[in-house]
Amino acid sequence: MDLSTLEHHKYIKLIEFALSQKNFSKVQACEAAGLTRQEFDFVRHEIFILSGAQTEYVNDHEEYEWKLSTQAFFNYLQFSEFKFAVSAAKKAQLTAMAAIVISGILAIGSIVVTVLN
């Protein structure tokens, strides 16, 4: 799975939505993340620390305070660090390629100057 696929994954979108909103309904979360209500029900026990009101039936339109589990939060932090590492690696590769090209040009210039003298 490549980075662009991961960035647009439904679970990543759900966690990002939960980080930006303290209280929300199941419908709001599903719309923001592109999840079905069944998908939300499937992952809510893994992503959120649930209160007693949320462990049983959750009304689709009622707003609750949703708290990310520590596991979901730290996994999201690792994903953010992975995105940064991929970005930094791409920049480093471009810088290295530029350095190689400049070194080649300088080497050829040095040879040309030596031959002309």
C-alpha positions as CSV (number, residue, x, y, z in Angstrom):
1,M,0.0,0.0,0.0
2,D,1.5,3.3,-1.0
3,L,1.4,6.5,1.1
4,S,-1.4,8.3,-0.9
5,T,-3.7,5.3,-0.4
6,L,-3.0,5.3,3.3
7,E,-3.6,9.0,3.6
8,H,-7.1,8.6,2.2
9,H,-7.9,5.5,4.2
10,K,-11.3,5.7,6.0
11,Y,-9.8,4.9,9.4
12,I,-7.2,7.6,9.1
13,K,-9.9,10.1,8.2
14,L,-11.9,9.0,11.2
15,I,-9.0,9.5,13.6
16,E,-8.3,12.9,12.0
17,F,-12.0,13.9,12.4
18,A,-11.9,12.7,16.0
19,L,-8.8,14.8,16.7
20,S,-10.5,17.9,15.3
21,Q,-13.9,17.4,17.0
22,K,-14.5,16.6,20.6
23,N,-18.2,15.9,20.4
24,F,-19.9,14.4,17.3
25,S,-22.5,11.9,16.3
26,K,-22.0,8.6,14.5
27,V,-23.6,10.1,11.4
28,Q,-21.2,13.1,11.4
29,A,-18.2,10.7,11.8
30,C,-19.4,8.4,9.1
31,E,-19.9,11.3,6.6
32,A,-16.5,12.8,7.5
33,A,-14.6,9.5,7.1
34,G,-16.6,8.0,4.3
35,L,-17.6,5.0,6.5
36,T,-20.8,3.1,6.7
37,R,-22.5,2.9,10.0
38,Q,-21.6,-0.8,10.2
39,E,-17.9,0.0,9.6
40,F,-18.0,2.6,12.3
41,D,-19.6,0.1,14.8
42,F,-16.9,-2.4,13.8
43,V,-14.0,-0.1,14.6
44,R,-15.4,2.1,17.4
45,H,-14.2,-0.3,20.1
46,E,-10.7,-0.3,18.7
47,I,-10.3,3.5,18.1
48,F,-12.2,5.0,21.0
49,I,-12.3,4.7,24.7
50,L,-16.0,4.3,25.3
51,S,-18.2,5.5,28.1
52,G,-21.0,3.4,29.5
53,A,-23.5,5.2,27.2
54,Q,-21.4,4.3,24.2
55,T,-20.9,0.6,24.9
56,E,-24.5,-0.3,24.2
57,Y,-26.7,1.1,21.4
58,V,-25.4,4.4,20.1
59,N,-28.0,6.7,18.6
60,D,-26.9,7.7,15.1
61,H,-27.7,11.4,15.5
62,E,-26.9,11.9,19.2
63,E,-23.6,13.7,19.9
64,Y,-21.3,12.0,22.3
65,E,-17.8,12.9,23.6
66,W,-15.5,10.5,21.8
67,K,-12.0,10.0,23.2
68,L,-9.3,8.3,21.1
69,S,-7.7,5.3,22.7
70,T,-4.0,5.7,23.5
71,Q,-3.3,3.0,21.0
72,A,-5.1,4.8,18.2
73,F,-3.5,8.1,19.1
74,F,0.1,6.7,19.1
75,N,-0.5,4.7,15.9
76,Y,-1.7,7.9,14.3
77,L,1.5,9.7,15.5
78,Q,3.6,6.9,14.0
79,F,1.7,7.3,10.7
80,S,2.4,11.1,10.8
81,E,6.1,10.4,11.4
82,F,6.1,7.9,8.5
83,K,4.5,10.6,6.2
84,F,7.2,13.0,7.3
85,A,10.0,10.4,6.7
86,V,8.7,9.7,3.2
87,S,8.6,13.4,2.4
88,A,12.2,14.0,3.8
89,A,13.5,11.0,1.8
90,K,12.1,12.4,-1.4
91,K,13.7,15.8,-0.7
92,A,17.0,14.1,0.2
93,Q,16.9,12.1,-3.1
94,L,16.4,15.3,-5.1
95,T,19.2,17.1,-3.3
96,A,21.5,14.1,-3.9
97,M,20.6,14.1,-7.6
98,A,21.3,17.8,-7.8
99,A,24.6,17.4,-6.1
100,I,25.6,14.6,-8.6
101,V,24.6,16.8,-11.6
102,I,26.6,19.8,-10.3
103,S,29.6,17.6,-9.5
104,G,29.5,16.2,-13.0
105,I,29.2,19.7,-14.6
106,L,32.2,20.9,-12.5
107,A,34.3,17.8,-13.4
108,I,33.6,18.3,-17.1
109,G,34.3,22.0,-16.8
110,S,37.6,21.2,-15.1
111,I,38.6,18.8,-17.9
112,V,37.6,21.4,-20.6
113,V,39.7,24.1,-18.9
114,T,42.7,21.8,-18.6
115,V,42.4,20.8,-22.3
116,L,42.1,24.4,-23.5
117,N,45.2,25.5,-21.5
